[in-house]
Amino acid sequence: MVSRRRALQLAGAGFVALAGCADGGGETPNPTDADTPTETPPATSSTPTSETPDAAGVELTGAAATWTRSFDGTLRTDPAVVADRVAVVVDTTVYGLDAASGETRWTFESPVTVDAEYGRPTASLHVHDGTLYALVGVSVGTGAHDYVLHALTPGGDERWRYESPLRKFHQVAGFGDGAAVIPTHDDAIGGGREETTFAVNLHNGTRRWRADTGDGMDGAVGRRYAAVETYGAVDCLGLAGGTHRFRYSPDGDADIGASAVGSGRLFVGLQPFAQNADGPSLVALDAASGDEQWSLRDATVSSLRTPDDLYVGGDAVLRLSPDGTERWRYDRGGLLTGVPFDDEALYTNAGASVVAVDRGSGDELWSADTSDVALPRARGGDAVVSSDGGARTVYAHGVSDGDERWRATLSGEYPPTPAADADGAYLATAGGDLLKVPF
């Protein structure tokens, strides 16, 4: 996957969700380091704060909103879909809305307390195996504290919570081996191992392990290993016990641009600081030992994904076998972080176009004209939804032919990251509205 800084530079998009990938290879686990989760009362319910027919500052072409919701507070997350609910976090409250009507079905109050004078709430939502994970904390600009990870059912009941003692910024890097992997960092980005990455067991919310890493700015999680992107390096950890397998630091004038884990390997994409810098643009390392297995020098690498083989995004999109053999190349290029994959195709951007690329052959199935950097973000029903943060425009295209179903232009400085289900897409606005647009 691509680092946050590269995603913002290349895609102009907002929140990038990270996904776990299949991974092979053995490892020796360490003893677990478990904390007892806090017992909590069940979630409460509430009535809608307000409902309006139209979202302020949204111009829809080709469709009309099914419903629009406004909230008494500030939206802290993009929407997330779980079962027949769509969820958002408003300040420190998680709202579960009926996907068909937009009505509030439940709310959940996180215990995080914010001093309005010195901090503000920060949150993210993640869906894994039918469970909604809400990470809520407090940001004070140059620091953060009081992060809590909640595991919620689609009905709004809290299965468990994990309260982190670390006064750092937290993020969920991904899920694997029955755990959520959470790197942390502070505002003093450094190259040592003074920060912490930890894993939380998904079945009961206890801490499985914690490991010393650099500032965790991004990451990738496989079935047996996790990669934590730090300043100028990648730390590789074993998922069973948090064993620090190795640290990879590139030689020469290069930065870490992306990482992925799969087939017992850690893949690292490199971004040279200087044009025409000598050195590899992609390296494949044995995830247990750190030994280099192969490298690639003739590609610009901006993002990596491993849903089966290794997919490389950049000036070309490549599908590589785990041993580095090229299976196909799509020469128009595109990003691959957070974009939808299905059995037949992957959906990405190619210049001012959204494209569908056949996963078996690499052939372009269709291309649709959009704005400069419209990146596909969600697949729902028979449509794929893309967003351009710079143009603040969201598009829906048919997955079979690429025909435009509708577009939505949002006012305000907000890079929209939509969610989708079988019936439509969910868009959040800078003004705090949430609307559903049907396919």
C-alpha positions in Angstrom: 0.0 0.0 0.0 1.0 3.6 -0.5 2.2 5.9 2.3 -0.1 8.7 3.4 2.2 11.3 2.1 2.3 9.7 -1.4 -1.4 9.2 -1.4 -2.1 12.8 -0.8 0.5 13.9 -3.4 -0.7 11.5 -6.1 -4.4 11.1 -5.6 -5.6 14.3 -3.8 -7.9 12.0 -1.9 -8.9 11.7 1.8 -8.9 8.9 4.2 -7.2 5.7 2.8 -8.3 2.5 4.2 -5.8 -0.2 4.6 -6.6 -3.9 3.9 -5.2 -7.2 5.0 -3.7 -9.6 2.5 -3.0 -13.3 2.2 0.4 -14.3 3.4 2.5 -17.4 3.8 5.6 -18.5 5.6 6.4 -19.7 9.1 7.5 -17.9 12.2 8.3 -18.5 15.9 5.8 -16.8 18.2 6.7 -15.0 21.4 4.6 -15.3 24.6 1.6 -13.0 24.4 1.3 -9.8 26.4 -2.4 -9.5 27.3 -4.4 -6.7 28.9 -7.9 -7.2 30.2 -10.5 -5.4 28.2 -12.8 -3.0 30.0 -16.4 -4.1 30.6 -18.9 -1.6 29.2 -22.7 -1.2 29.1 -24.6 -1.8 25.9 -25.0 0.9 23.3 -27.9 3.3 23.6 -30.3 4.5 20.9 -31.5 7.9 19.9 -33.7 9.7 17.4 -32.5 11.5 14.3 -31.0 14.9 15.0 -32.4 16.3 11.8 -33.4 15.2 8.3 -33.5 17.5 5.2 -34.3 16.7 1.6 -31.2 18.2 0.1 -27.6 18.5 1.3 -26.3 22.1 1.3 -23.6 22.7 -1.2 -24.0 19.5 -3.2 -24.8 19.6 -6.9 -26.1 16.3 -8.3 -26.2 15.6 -12.0 -28.0 12.4 -13.2 -29.6 11.4 -9.9 -31.4 12.7 -6.8 -30.4 11.9 -3.2 -32.4 9.1 -1.6 -32.0 10.8 1.8 -29.9 13.4 3.6 -28.9 13.6 7.2 -27.4 16.5 9.2 -25.9 16.1 12.7 -25.5 18.2 15.8 -21.7 18.1 15.8 -18.7 17.6 13.5 -18.3 14.6 11.3 -15.0 13.0 12.2 -14.9 10.1 9.7 -16.0 9.2 6.3 -18.9 6.7 6.2 -18.5 3.0 6.6 -21.0 0.3 5.5 -21.7 -2.8 7.7 -24.6 -5.1 7.0 -27.7 -2.9 6.4 -26.2 0.1 8.4 -24.0 3.0 7.4 -21.9 4.4 10.2 -20.1 7.7 10.9 -18.5 9.2 14.0 -19.8 12.6 15.1 -17.4 14.1 17.6 -17.0 11.0 19.9 -20.4 9.4 19.1 -20.8 6.6 16.6 -24.0 6.7 14.7 -25.5 3.6 13.0 -28.0 4.7 10.4 -30.5 2.6 8.5 -29.0 2.3 5.0 -32.5 2.5 3.3 -33.9 5.5 5.1 -31.0 7.3 6.9 -32.8 7.1 10.2 -30.8 6.6 13.4 -31.0 3.0 14.5 -28.5 3.2 17.3 -25.8 5.4 18.7 -22.7 4.5 20.7 -21.0 6.9 23.0 -17.2 6.5 23.3 -15.9 7.4 26.8 -13.2 9.6 25.3 -13.4 13.1 27.0 -12.2 16.1 25.1 -11.2 19.4 26.6 -12.5 21.8 23.9 -9.8 24.4 24.7 -6.9 22.1 24.2 -8.0 19.3 21.9 -10.4 17.9 19.4 -11.8 14.4 18.7 -10.1 12.3 16.1 -11.6 9.0 14.8 -11.5 6.4 12.1 -13.9 3.5 11.1 -12.9 0.1 9.8 -15.0 -2.9 8.8 -13.6 -6.4 9.0 -15.5 -9.7 8.9 -18.8 -8.1 9.7 -17.6 -6.1 12.7 -17.3 -2.4 12.9 -14.1 -1.1 14.6 -14.1 2.5 15.8 -10.8 4.1 16.8 -11.5 7.3 18.8 -9.0 9.6 20.5 -8.0 13.1 21.2 -5.7 15.2 19.1 -3.9 18.3 20.5 -2.2 19.3 17.3 1.4 18.2 17.9 0.3 15.2 20.1 -2.6 12.9 20.9 -3.9 10.7 23.7 -6.7 8.6 25.1 -7.2 6.4 22.1 -9.9 3.7 22.5 -10.6 0.9 20.0 -14.2 -0.3 20.1 -15.5 -3.5 18.4 -19.2 -3.0 17.5 -21.8 -5.3 16.1 -24.0 -4.0 13.2 -26.7 -3.6 15.8 -24.6 -1.2 17.8 -23.7 -3.5 20.7 -20.1 -3.2 22.0 -18.3 -6.5 22.0 -15.2 -5.1 23.7 -13.0 -2.1 24.0 -9.3 -1.6 24.2 -8.0 1.5 26.0 -4.5 2.4 24.9 -2.2 3.8 27.5 0.1 5.4 24.9 0.0 9.2 24.4 0.7 9.0 20.7 -1.2 9.2 17.4 -2.8 5.9 16.5 -4.0 4.3 13.3 -5.3 0.8 12.3 -2.8 -0.5 9.7 -4.9 -3.6 9.0 -6.1 -7.0 10.2 -4.5 -10.4 10.1 -4.2 -13.6 12.1 -7.1 -12.6 14.3 -5.7 -9.3 15.3 -5.8 -5.6 14.5 -2.3 -4.0 14.1 -2.0 -0.5 15.3 1.2 1.6 14.8 1.7 4.8 16.7 3.8 7.9 16.2 4.4 11.4 17.6 5.1 14.7 15.9 8.9 14.2 16.0 9.5 11.9 13.1 12.7 10.0 13.6 14.4 6.9 12.3 15.1 4.9 15.5 12.9 2.4 17.3 11.5 4.7 20.0 7.8 4.3 19.1 5.4 1.4 19.6 3.2 -0.8 17.4 0.8 -3.2 19.1 -1.8 -5.8 18.2 -5.2 -6.4 19.7 -6.9 -9.8 19.7 -10.2 -9.5 17.7 -12.0 -12.2 19.7 -11.8 -10.5 23.1 -10.0 -7.1 22.9 -6.9 -8.0 24.8 -3.5 -6.8 23.8 -1.6 -9.6 22.1 1.8 -7.9 21.9 3.6 -4.6 21.6 6.8 -4.1 19.7 9.4 -1.3 19.4 9.3 0.3 16.0 9.9 3.7 14.4 7.2 6.2 13.9 4.4 4.2 12.3 3.2 6.4 9.4 1.6 3.6 7.4 1.6 -0.2 7.1 0.4 -3.4 5.6 -0.8 -6.5 7.3 -0.8 -10.1 5.9 -1.7 -13.4 7.4 1.5 -14.0 9.4 3.5 -10.7 9.1 2.9 -7.0 9.3 5.0 -4.1 7.8 5.2 -0.8 9.6 6.4 2.1 7.4 8.6 4.4 9.4 10.8 7.4 8.5 13.1 6.0 5.8 12.6 2.3 6.8 10.2 -0.5 7.1 9.9 -2.7 10.2 8.7 -6.3 9.6 6.9 -8.0 12.6 5.6 -11.5 13.2 1.9 -11.4 13.9 1.8 -14.3 16.3 4.0 -12.7 19.0 5.2 -9.3 17.7 8.7 -10.6 16.9 10.8 -7.9 15.2 12.0 -9.8 12.2 14.1 -7.1 10.6 14.3 -3.5 9.5 14.8 -2.7 5.9 16.4 0.7 5.1 17.1 1.4 1.4 20.6 2.2 0.3 21.3 5.5 -1.4 19.0 8.5 -2.0 15.5 6.9 -1.7 12.4 7.1 0.4 9.9 4.4 1.3 6.9 4.9 -1.0 4.8 1.8 -0.4 4.7 -1.6 1.2 2.8 -4.9 1.0 2.9 -8.3 2.6 2.1 -11.6 0.9 3.3 -15.1 0.0 5.9 -15.0 2.8 7.4 -11.8 1.4 7.7 -8.2 2.3 7.5 -6.0 -0.8 8.8 -2.4 -0.6 8.4 0.3 -3.3 11.0 3.0 -3.3 10.8 6.6 -4.3 14.2 8.2 -5.3 14.8 11.8 -4.0 16.7 12.6 -7.2 15.6 12.0 -10.8 17.3 9.0 -12.5 18.7 7.8 -9.2 20.5 4.5 -9.4 18.9 1.7 -7.5 15.8 -0.5 -7.4 12.3 0.8 -7.4 10.9 -2.4 -5.9 12.4 -5.0 -3.7 11.0 -8.4 -2.5 12.4 -9.6 0.9 11.9 -12.9 2.7 9.5 -11.9 5.5 11.2 -14.2 8.1 14.8 -13.3 7.5 14.9 -10.0 5.5 17.0 -11.6 2.7 16.4 -9.9 -0.7 14.8 -12.4 -3.1 14.5 -10.1 -6.2 14.2 -6.5 -7.2 12.8 -4.4 -10.0 14.4 -1.3 -11.5 12.4 -0.3 -14.6 9.1 0.9 -12.9 7.9 3.9 -11.0 6.2 2.5 -7.9 3.5 4.5 -6.1 1.4 1.7 -4.5 1.3 -2.0 -3.9 -1.4 -4.6 -3.3 -1.4 -8.3 -2.7 -4.9 -9.8 -3.1 -3.3 -12.8 -4.8 -0.2 -11.9 -6.8 1.6 -8.6 -6.3 -0.1 -5.7 -8.1 2.1 -2.6 -8.6 0.7 0.9 -9.3 2.6 3.7 -10.8 3.4 4.9 -14.3 2.3 1.4 -15.3 0.1 -1.1 -13.5 1.9 -4.5 -13.2 0.8 -7.9 -12.1 3.8 -9.9 -10.8 4.0 -13.4 -9.5 5.6 -13.8 -6.0 8.9 -14.7 -7.7 8.9 -11.4 -9.7 7.8 -12.8 -13.0 5.6 -10.3 -14.9 2.2 -11.7 -15.8 0.9 -8.5 -17.5 1.5 -4.8 -17.8 -1.1 -2.0 -18.3 0.8 0.9 -19.7 -1.6 3.8 -18.9 -0.7 3.5 -15.2 -2.7 4.1 -12.0 -2.8 3.9 -8.2 -3.8 0.8 -6.4 -4.2 1.8 -2.8 -7.8 1.6 -1.6 -9.2 0.9 -5.1 -11.8 -1.8 -5.6 -10.9 -5.2 -6.9 -13.4 -7.9 -7.9 -13.0 -11.3 -9.5 -13.0 -9.9 -13.0 -11.4 -6.4 -12.7 -9.5 -3.8 -10.8 -10.6 -0.2 -11.0 -8.1 2.6 -11.0 -7.2 6.0 -12.5 -5.3 6.7 -15.8 -4.8 10.4 -16.2 -8.1 12.1 -16.3 -10.0 8.8 -16.7 -11.4 6.0 -14.5 -10.6 2.7 -16.0 -11.4 -1.0 -15.5 -8.5 -3.4 -16.1 -9.1 -7.2 -16.5 -7.3 -8.9 -13.7 -6.6 -12.0 -15.8 -5.1 -10.4 -18.8 -4.4 -6.7 -18.0 -6.5 -5.6 -20.9 -8.5 -2.3 -20.5 -12.2 -3.2 -20.3 -13.4 0.4 -20.4 -12.3 4.0 -19.8 -14.4 6.9 -18.7 -13.5 10.6 -18.8 -13.4 12.3 -15.5 -11.5 15.1 -13.8 -7.7 15.1 -13.3 -7.3 12.7 -10.4 -10.6 10.8 -9.9 -9.6 7.6 -8.0 -12.1 4.7 -7.6 -12.9 4.1 -4.0 -15.9 1.8 -3.7 -17.7 -0.9 -5.6 -21.4 -1.4 -4.9 -24.0 -3.3 -6.8 -23.4 -2.7 -10.5 -21.4 0.6 -10.1 -18.0 1.8 -9.1 -17.7 5.1 -7.2 -14.7 7.4 -7.7 -13.7 10.7 -6.1 -11.4 13.6 -6.9 -10.4 15.4 -3.8 -9.0 18.4 -5.6 -12.1 18.9 -7.8 -14.3 17.8 -4.9 -16.3 15.6 -7.3 -17.7 12.1 -6.9 -18.6 9.9 -9.9 -20.6 6.7 -10.3 -19.9 4.5 -13.4 -21.5 1.2 -14.5 -19.0 -1.7 -13.9 -20.0 -3.4 -17.2 -19.6 -0.5 -19.6 -18.2 2.5 -17.7 -21.2 4.7 -18.5 -21.6 7.5 -16.1 -24.6 7.1 -13.8 -24.2 10.4 -12.0 -21.8 12.9 -10.5 -21.9 15.0 -7.4 -19.9 18.2 -6.8 -19.4 19.2 -3.2 -18.5 22.7 -2.1 -15.9 23.3 0.7 -12.4 22.1 1.2 -13.3 18.4 1.7 -11.7 15.5 -0.3 -14.7 13.1 -0.4 -14.1 9.4 0.2 -17.4 7.6 -0.5 -18.7 4.3 0.8 -21.1 2.1 -1.2 -23.4 -0.9 -0.9 -25.6 -2.7 -3.4 -28.1 0.2 -3.6 -26.1 3.4 -3.7 -23.2 5.5 -2.4 -22.8 7.5 0.8 -21.2 10.9 0.7 -20.1 13.2 3.6 -19.9 16.9 3.1 -17.7 19.6 4.6 -20.8 21.1 6.2 -21.6 17.9 8.1 -24.3 16.4 6.0 -24.4 12.7 4.9 -26.4 11.7 1.9 -27.2 8.6 -0.1 -27.2 8.7 -3.9 -28.8 5.6 -5.6 -27.2 3.7 -8.4 
